[in-house]
Amino acid sequence: MEVNQYLEMFIEESKEHLQACSEHLLELEKNPDDLAIVGEIFRSAHTLKGMSATMGFEDLADLTHKMENVLDAIRNEKIHVTPEILDVVFESVDHLEEMVMDIANGGDGKRDVSSTVAQLKRIELGEEAVPEVVATVEAPVVESVLEYDSFEQTVISQSSEQGFNAFEISVTLREDCLLKAARVFMVFEILEKDGDVIKSSPTVEKLEDEQFDQKFYVAFVTKETAEDMQKKLMKVSEVEEVVVTTIDQKKFSEREYEVQQEVAATATAVVEVEATPAKAEAASNPAKAATPAKADKAHAPVGNKTIRVNIERLDILMNLFEELVIDRGRLQSIATEVNHGELNETVERMSRVMGDLQTIILTMRMVPVETVFNRFPKMIRQLSRDLNKKINLEIIGAETELDRTVIDEIGDPLVHLIRNSVDHGIENPTARRAKGKPEEGTVVLRAYHSGNYVFIEIEDDGAGINREKVLAKAISKGIVTQEQSYSMSDKQINELILASGFSTADVISDVSGRGVGLDVVKTTIESLGGNISIESTQDVGSIFSIQLPLTLSIISVMLVEIEKEIYAIPLSSIIETSIIRSSEIMNAHNQKVIDFRGKVVPLVFLEEIFEVPSKEPQDEEFHSVVIVRKGEKLAGLVVDSFIGQQEIVLKSLGNYLTNIFAISGATILGNGKVALIVDCNALIK
């Protein structure tokens, strides 16, 4: 097995450690005297260095080592934290991130970082240079921990005569080490390059299946020194301690004399064993023998493990489960008609099991938006320096979960929108003082669930959108005509900045836009089945609101009836259902409304919205109303009757029925009929 087999794990862990470095550096900037934070950064850097060296990415390991030296000097109070030092460390982390991304894209992780390395070296030597103290590892001769059979004793004795050192090495992993088998593999990979493994305890099979606590022992012959081996093994991430001791070969001498003739042909310094197949594999290729269990192992794994699953497999699993849900609905319908006791009981039990299965399948695909949001604090820090602005970033709702496929695509649009808010929105401190605002501008990044959607908002307290400037630019670009501009609402004018090629920047910069405009953002979001809207008040601020579908194809709904047509309203949008009298309906601003718990709630008659063919109009005394919400806004959807709750499979209407107002899809009911799914967010204005 090659090191490349662990490449994906290395990339993921490297990203996590670099993200931890960035977050702690931002904390350190606010609390420069807190050495505990420095210790956290140092540990992440140290682990990353060891991982990189083990995987053979020397440039990555070297830069991390130089950064680690500076952190160590800060930790030991040889130098003090300054903004200039933090700038260089931040720059180092940026380089490391680029190198890891290059490796993830199939590159070798090489990058010209000579300038940054030189700055780190100057910082390290800025004050009185203190020579690095390297702990010397002595290898005393001690009583062996491992027990050796006659063959192993002879191998050890013969190897010493040919100039090889025989060591017993104990390796202790950290208690929080998750993938112990992977660390064992990395240890054996190093050992294999410098010598030969004679024996291990536990056996390679148990090491492979992680059937050990934190420590394991290896008997090893090599021409390397104990000190060199200790240093090399300590570079493996999550290795806490390595102790190298010399095996007492004297006790093997008598036994060696007795069996010398017997094994002379087979025992050499380089252990070429033709014993049992298992021993031969372990001795000649210990790294291969100690690799983690393959995917097709029949036995259950020991301990807490994680595996990576291709997203396409999850898609297939979801599609198969959707078919099960449709069949379950049909089966429930048949069971109700037949009214057979055992059949009803079986269907109910099956429904409960499928409910649990559904929960697991759906949550497997969900990822917190924090994985995208956590890159922005460092970006805001750099932008505020580049633009000479004071900016505070607030993140709300980072725990909100979104489908993995959407998470992967939403990062770049958010980067563009935040850069736009910082560049065009937030004014410089002088301009803010002149407007009576605090010098420090605020950008709020907010995420929340609403119905079957996730909303991500970027809000700033900056200059807002200049209506006149936007209109003038749009007219000059031919996006709208002078006549059209007279009848445009503020919302329509705001959304002109999403048009292709539109930009109000007087000078094209690298901070935002780059002359491209926000049309790319709009295109990406719409390709995900979402949309973007803008609210802005000049000199007060702007809110860019992104609406994204959860892409959960199985949802709970309330089935309602309008005339003879059935519609499905997502349960996540519903507050409650109610029956109201006609006398309770009032008029306000040409809109029918009701008083709902002290709030004025507008009514939406779905039969009018969807133009459902109806009988002769007649005055009804009572109306069935479904109260729904979008954020803080409420609406009452008027229907003919309630059918009940049900879980349904969300199906697309296809390419020919796109942009149907207030309809997000359709579903097949248990009786084979099709029901349209109401998009409550589109109905609430």
Summary of the structure (lengths in Angstrom):
residues: 685
radius of gyration: 33.5
end to end distance: 59.4
largest distance: 112.4
contacts: 2061
relative contact order: 0.06
helix: 46%
strand: 24%
